[in-house]
Each structure stands twice: as structure tokens, then as C-alpha cells.
Amino acid sequence: MSKKFDLETYKKSIKVADTPLKKDVFVVLDECLQEVIGMPGIPLGHITQVYGKSDSGKTSILFHTAAQAQAQGILPVLIITEGKVDWERAAQMGFNKDQAIVEENLEYLEDVFKFIDKILADVEMGELPEDVFIFWDSVGNTLSKDEVIVNKDGTTEKKATMMKAAKVLTENMRVISHKVNNTRKMSYPNAVGLMIINQAYTKPATFIGGQPSLVPYGGDSIWFRSSLVLKTAKVSRLTAKVNGTNVGFGIESKITVDKNHLTNVSNSGIFIITADSIIPNEEKAIKAYKDFNKDKWSNAEIINEDTGEVEK
């Protein structure tokens, strides 16, 4: 006569145990962004990729998220390999550089991943006893050591290959994503989130009559390891006529949820990104922004540079 199988007893015999996870923690964003991504904001314990062409709002999302993290008591760690940061504009968006860790001297992909690994290790060991959000701007501008030849006179040359960088990204993202995800476990003292800003290029259609697509640099390794992927695209530039002079006001940026493994919401929305905020592309929001900045904008006409029309 066969013995009745007890699944729970069997699981104990092979030491299978539930791994309790912490309650989800988000860097809470502006409500208009929440509606598009289908959650309160950007999650800790996960990797988020934000990609798009230049001047499409990627860095604005970074600084908005970093400022919101500070407001919630989450420590921002910024890795800047882009080589150009407008810290004055970051401050306008509410980001306090003095209350963050900022690293601007990492040259290569290998250096960046080593630094990220160090932050994760310090959180795990209690050397950095805070919830942390790491921002990397941007992976598209960062080379692998194997892509660069250093000449005897100190000058450098770039090898004509992208495969080296893709290999480094693939190998390191596998490790880093595992460690970031582990910070969601109850056994970890604090949670860590990672936002990777990436540039993109237009890939020609693969067949006649097909549509070209916007593709992030570095192959698929970051996309596969990300729980949330946001794609940005500039719709138009806005200017304001102040005392008869056209002044740059902001851009209309379209944000699309390209991947969402948290809530499975897939959506898109158009927002106005100004020098100091992200606001809905709505008459009420534009009026509120003008009222708040009445000393500068009370007599201004906000003009869509592409259409020439005044925004109502």
C-alpha cells in the first residue's frame, strides 16, 4: 500500500522555504505620471530603464524622481557619465546635491558597475543604513575599457566595435539585477532601486513598408533585467512671449510604458516639462503654472514652436 504523499513535508525535506518580501516601496511621482505608469511612482528593489532621444525629458524624469526620493527620506546616489549636468536646473526641480551622493568621475562601464556593487554591498552590510535609489545618467555615453585604446602619448582612440560594451552590460546586469531584487527581501535592512538613463537610436524597418523603431543602446540586457521601462519622445518645444521676446518655456514630452512587470499597465501620456517641474498638458495646469510664476509669466503667451499656435 503506497504512503500518502505530503507536499509540505516534502518541501521541508528539501529545505524549500518561503522568502518573505517587504511591502512595495515607491518613489512617489507627480499624479500625472502616476496615471501613465499605473503605480504610485518608481519602485525600489527593481531596475527601471528610461530611454529616448536627446532632449526628450529623460534627465527631467531623473531629477524629478531624485527630488521626490529626498522628500521621502530615500538617499539618491547619482552616477553621472553623461558629462553635462545643469545642477542649477536640478536645484530648480527640488534636488539638493548636498543631500545626495554624486559620482562624476567614473570613465568606463566596468567602473560604474563596480561602484554600484559597492553601494549595494554597503547597504547589505549596514554601512549605508538607508533606503537608496541609484541613478545612472547615462549608459549610452559610457564605454567599456576594451573599446578604448590608450596611446603612449596619453591620447585615446575608440575601437570600431559595440560588441564589447554589450558583453560587459550583459555580464554585469545579470549580477546587479539579482542584488537589487534581493533588497526586497525581509532579511535585507534597506531597499535599493536603480534607474538607468539610456540614449536611443532609430532602427530602420526590417521589411518594406514596415515602421522604424526606437531602440536603446547596449542591446537587450538592460531591457530584460528591468521591471519597468519608460520611453520618452519630444512632441514639440514650447516658448513663451514675454514682453515681446520669445523665451524657451519647456517641451511637450510623450512618455510610454514600454514594459511593466509590476502592474502590467501599458499606457502613454504627453506632459509639459519646464525648467523646474513636470506638469500635465492641460489648460488648467498651464494656468496654475503661470499663476505660480506670475512675476515671470503673467503677461506671457505660451506658444507651440512647431505649430505657431498659442496654448490656451
C-alpha positions as CSV (number, residue, x, y, z in Angstrom):
1,M,0.0,0.0,0.0
2,S,1.5,3.4,-1.1
3,K,2.1,6.0,1.5
4,K,0.1,9.2,1.1
5,F,2.2,12.0,-0.3
6,D,2.5,15.1,1.9
7,L,3.7,18.0,-0.2
8,E,4.6,20.2,2.8
9,T,6.7,17.5,4.4
10,Y,8.5,17.0,1.1
11,K,9.2,20.7,0.8
12,K,10.7,20.8,4.3
13,S,12.8,17.8,3.5
14,I,14.5,19.7,0.6
15,K,14.6,22.9,2.6
16,V,12.2,24.9,0.4
17,A,11.1,27.9,2.3
18,D,9.1,31.0,1.5
19,T,11.1,34.1,1.1
20,P,9.1,36.9,2.7
21,L,9.3,40.2,0.8
22,K,8.9,43.7,2.1
23,K,5.8,45.8,1.2
24,D,6.5,47.6,-2.1
25,V,8.1,51.0,-1.7
26,F,7.9,53.6,-4.4
27,V,9.4,57.0,-5.0
28,V,6.1,58.8,-5.4
29,L,5.9,60.9,-8.5
30,D,3.6,63.6,-9.7
31,E,0.0,62.4,-10.1
32,C,0.1,62.9,-13.9
33,L,3.0,60.5,-14.2
34,Q,1.3,58.0,-11.8
35,E,-1.7,57.7,-14.2
36,V,0.6,56.7,-17.1
37,I,2.8,54.2,-15.3
38,G,-0.2,52.7,-13.4
39,M,1.5,52.8,-9.9
40,P,2.5,55.4,-7.3
41,G,5.9,56.0,-8.9
42,I,9.3,54.3,-9.4
43,P,9.8,51.2,-7.4
44,L,12.7,50.3,-5.1
45,G,14.0,46.8,-5.2
46,H,13.7,46.9,-9.0
47,I,15.6,48.2,-12.1
48,T,13.9,50.9,-14.2
49,Q,15.2,52.0,-17.6
50,V,14.3,55.4,-19.1
51,Y,15.3,55.7,-22.8
52,G,14.8,58.1,-25.6
53,K,16.5,60.5,-28.0
54,S,18.2,63.7,-26.8
55,D,16.1,66.5,-25.3
56,S,13.1,64.3,-24.8
57,G,12.8,64.6,-21.0
58,K,14.9,61.7,-19.7
59,T,17.0,63.8,-17.3
60,S,14.0,65.7,-16.1
61,I,12.4,62.5,-15.0
62,L,15.7,61.6,-13.3
63,F,15.8,64.8,-11.3
64,H,12.1,64.8,-10.5
65,T,12.5,61.3,-9.2
66,A,15.6,62.1,-7.2
67,A,14.0,65.2,-5.6
68,Q,10.9,63.1,-4.7
69,A,13.2,60.5,-3.2
70,Q,14.8,63.1,-1.0
71,A,11.4,64.3,0.1
72,Q,10.6,60.8,1.2
73,G,13.9,60.2,3.1
74,I,15.4,58.0,0.4
75,L,19.0,58.7,-0.4
76,P,19.8,59.4,-4.0
77,V,23.1,58.2,-5.5
78,L,23.8,59.8,-8.8
79,I,26.3,58.3,-11.2
80,I,27.0,60.9,-14.0
81,T,28.8,59.7,-17.1
82,E,26.8,61.9,-19.4
83,G,29.4,64.7,-19.0
84,K,26.9,67.5,-18.9
85,V,24.7,68.3,-15.9
86,D,22.8,71.5,-15.3
87,W,22.9,71.5,-11.5
88,E,21.1,74.8,-11.3
89,R,18.2,73.3,-13.1
90,A,18.3,70.2,-10.9
91,A,18.0,72.5,-7.9
92,Q,15.1,74.3,-9.5
93,M,13.4,70.9,-9.7
94,G,13.9,70.5,-6.0
95,F,17.0,68.3,-5.9
96,N,19.6,69.1,-3.2
97,K,23.0,68.0,-4.4
98,D,24.5,68.3,-0.9
99,Q,22.0,65.7,0.5
100,A,23.0,63.1,-2.1
101,I,26.0,61.0,-3.2
102,V,27.2,62.2,-6.6
103,E,29.9,60.4,-8.5
104,E,31.1,62.2,-11.7
105,N,34.5,60.6,-12.2
106,L,33.8,57.1,-13.5
107,E,35.1,56.6,-17.0
108,Y,34.1,53.1,-18.0
109,L,31.2,50.6,-17.7
110,E,33.3,48.4,-15.5
111,D,33.9,51.3,-13.1
112,V,30.2,52.1,-12.9
113,F,29.2,48.5,-12.1
114,K,31.9,48.2,-9.5
115,F,30.6,51.4,-7.8
116,I,27.0,50.2,-7.9
117,D,28.1,46.9,-6.4
118,K,29.9,48.7,-3.6
119,I,26.7,50.7,-2.8
120,L,24.7,47.5,-2.7
121,A,27.2,45.8,-0.5
122,D,27.3,48.7,1.9
123,V,23.5,48.7,2.2
124,E,23.5,44.9,2.8
125,M,26.3,45.2,5.5
126,G,24.7,48.1,7.2
127,E,27.5,50.5,6.3
128,L,24.9,52.6,4.5
129,P,21.8,52.2,6.7
130,E,19.2,53.9,4.4
131,D,16.9,53.1,1.6
132,V,18.8,54.1,-1.5
133,F,17.9,55.0,-5.1
134,I,20.8,54.8,-7.6
135,F,20.5,56.9,-10.8
136,W,22.9,56.4,-13.8
137,D,23.0,59.1,-16.5
138,S,23.7,57.7,-18.9
139,V,24.7,54.2,-20.1
140,G,24.6,55.2,-23.8
141,N,27.6,57.5,-23.2
142,T,29.7,55.1,-21.3
143,L,32.4,52.9,-23.0
144,S,33.9,49.6,-22.0
145,K,37.6,49.5,-21.2
146,D,38.0,47.1,-24.1
147,E,36.6,49.7,-26.5
148,V,39.3,52.2,-25.9
149,I,43.0,52.2,-26.9
150,V,45.2,54.4,-24.7
151,N,48.3,55.5,-26.7
152,K,51.7,56.1,-25.3
153,D,51.2,59.9,-25.5
154,G,48.1,59.6,-23.4
155,T,45.6,60.1,-26.2
156,T,42.8,57.6,-26.6
157,E,41.2,56.0,-29.6
158,K,37.8,54.2,-29.8
159,K,37.7,50.8,-31.4
160,A,35.1,50.3,-34.1
161,T,33.0,47.8,-32.1
162,M,30.0,47.9,-29.9
163,M,30.1,44.2,-29.0
164,K,32.5,44.7,-26.1
165,A,30.1,47.1,-24.3
166,A,27.2,44.8,-24.9
167,K,29.1,41.9,-23.4
168,V,30.1,43.9,-20.3
169,L,26.5,45.1,-19.9
170,T,25.1,41.5,-20.2
171,E,27.5,40.0,-17.7
172,N,27.2,42.8,-15.1
173,M,23.4,43.4,-15.4
174,R,22.8,39.7,-14.5
175,V,24.7,40.2,-11.2
176,I,23.4,43.7,-10.4
177,S,19.8,42.9,-11.1
178,H,20.0,39.9,-8.8
179,K,21.4,42.0,-6.0
180,V,18.9,44.8,-6.5
181,N,16.0,42.4,-6.4
182,N,17.4,40.8,-3.2
183,T,17.0,44.1,-1.4
184,R,13.2,43.5,-1.4
185,K,13.7,40.6,1.0
186,M,12.8,41.0,4.6
187,S,16.3,39.8,5.5
188,Y,17.8,42.9,3.9
189,P,18.0,46.0,6.1
190,N,17.1,48.5,3.4
191,A,15.8,48.6,-0.2
192,V,17.7,49.8,-3.2
193,G,16.3,50.9,-6.6
194,L,18.2,51.6,-9.8
195,M,17.2,53.9,-12.6
196,I,19.3,53.7,-15.8
197,I,19.0,56.5,-18.3
198,N,19.8,55.4,-21.8
199,Q,20.0,57.0,-25.2
200,A,18.3,55.6,-28.2
201,Y,18.7,55.4,-32.0
202,T,16.2,54.8,-34.8
203,K,16.4,51.3,-36.2
204,P,15.3,51.1,-39.8
205,A,12.3,48.9,-40.7
206,T,13.1,45.2,-41.1
207,F,10.9,44.9,-44.1
208,I,9.5,47.0,-46.9
209,G,6.5,49.0,-45.7
210,G,7.4,48.5,-42.0
211,Q,7.9,51.1,-39.4
212,P,11.3,52.2,-38.0
213,S,11.6,51.7,-34.2
214,L,13.4,53.5,-31.4
215,V,15.9,51.2,-29.8
216,P,18.0,51.8,-26.6
217,Y,21.8,51.3,-26.8
218,G,23.5,48.3,-25.3
219,G,21.4,45.5,-26.7
220,D,18.6,43.8,-24.7
221,S,20.5,43.2,-21.5
222,I,19.1,46.3,-19.6
223,W,15.6,45.8,-21.0
224,F,15.4,42.2,-19.9
225,R,16.6,43.0,-16.4
226,S,14.3,45.9,-15.9
227,S,10.9,45.6,-14.3
228,L,9.8,49.0,-15.6
229,V,10.9,50.6,-18.9
230,L,9.8,54.1,-19.9
231,K,10.3,55.5,-23.4
232,T,10.4,59.3,-23.9
233,A,9.9,61.3,-27.1
234,K,9.8,65.0,-27.7
235,V,6.5,66.1,-29.3
236,S,7.2,69.8,-29.6
237,R,9.0,72.7,-28.0
238,L,7.2,75.4,-26.2
239,T,8.2,79.1,-26.0
240,A,6.6,82.0,-24.1
241,K,6.4,85.5,-25.4
242,V,7.5,87.7,-22.5
243,N,7.3,91.5,-23.2
244,G,7.6,90.8,-26.9
245,T,10.5,88.4,-26.6
246,N,10.3,84.6,-27.2
247,V,11.7,82.7,-24.3
248,G,12.1,78.9,-24.0
249,F,9.4,77.6,-21.8
250,G,9.7,73.8,-22.0
251,I,8.9,70.8,-24.1
252,E,5.9,68.6,-24.7
253,S,7.2,65.1,-24.0
254,K,5.4,61.8,-24.6
255,I,6.1,59.1,-22.1
256,T,5.2,55.5,-23.0
257,V,5.3,52.5,-20.7
258,D,7.4,50.0,-22.8
259,K,7.5,47.3,-20.2
260,N,5.8,46.9,-16.8
261,H,6.2,43.7,-14.8
262,L,4.8,45.2,-11.6
263,T,1.2,46.1,-12.6
264,N,1.1,45.1,-16.3
265,V,-0.3,48.6,-17.1
266,S,0.8,49.7,-20.6
267,N,-0.1,53.3,-21.3
268,S,1.3,56.6,-22.6
269,G,0.8,60.3,-22.0
270,I,2.0,63.8,-23.0
271,F,3.4,66.1,-20.4
272,I,4.9,69.6,-20.3
273,I,8.4,69.6,-18.9
274,T,9.5,73.0,-17.7
275,A,12.8,74.2,-16.2
276,D,11.5,73.3,-12.7
277,S,8.7,70.8,-12.9
278,I,6.6,68.3,-14.9
279,I,3.0,69.3,-15.3
280,P,0.0,67.8,-17.2
281,N,-0.6,69.1,-20.8
282,E,-3.8,70.7,-19.7
283,E,-5.2,74.2,-19.8
284,K,-5.8,74.2,-16.0
285,A,-2.3,73.0,-15.2
286,I,-0.7,75.6,-17.6
287,K,-2.8,78.4,-16.0
288,A,-1.7,77.2,-12.5
289,Y,1.9,77.2,-13.5
290,K,1.6,80.7,-14.9
291,D,-0.2,81.9,-11.7
292,F,2.5,80.3,-9.6
293,N,5.2,82.1,-11.6
294,K,3.1,85.2,-12.1
295,D,6.1,87.6,-11.8
296,K,7.7,86.0,-14.8
297,W,4.8,84.6,-16.8
298,S,1.7,86.7,-16.0
299,N,1.9,88.6,-19.3
300,A,3.3,85.7,-21.3
301,E,1.8,83.8,-24.2
302,I,2.8,80.2,-24.3
303,I,3.4,79.2,-27.9
304,N,3.9,75.8,-29.5
305,E,7.0,76.4,-31.6
306,D,6.1,73.6,-34.0
307,T,2.6,74.8,-34.8
308,G,3.0,78.5,-34.0
309,E,-0.3,78.4,-32.1
310,V,-0.9,79.9,-28.7
311,E,-1.5,77.3,-26.0
312,K,-4.9,78.1,-24.4
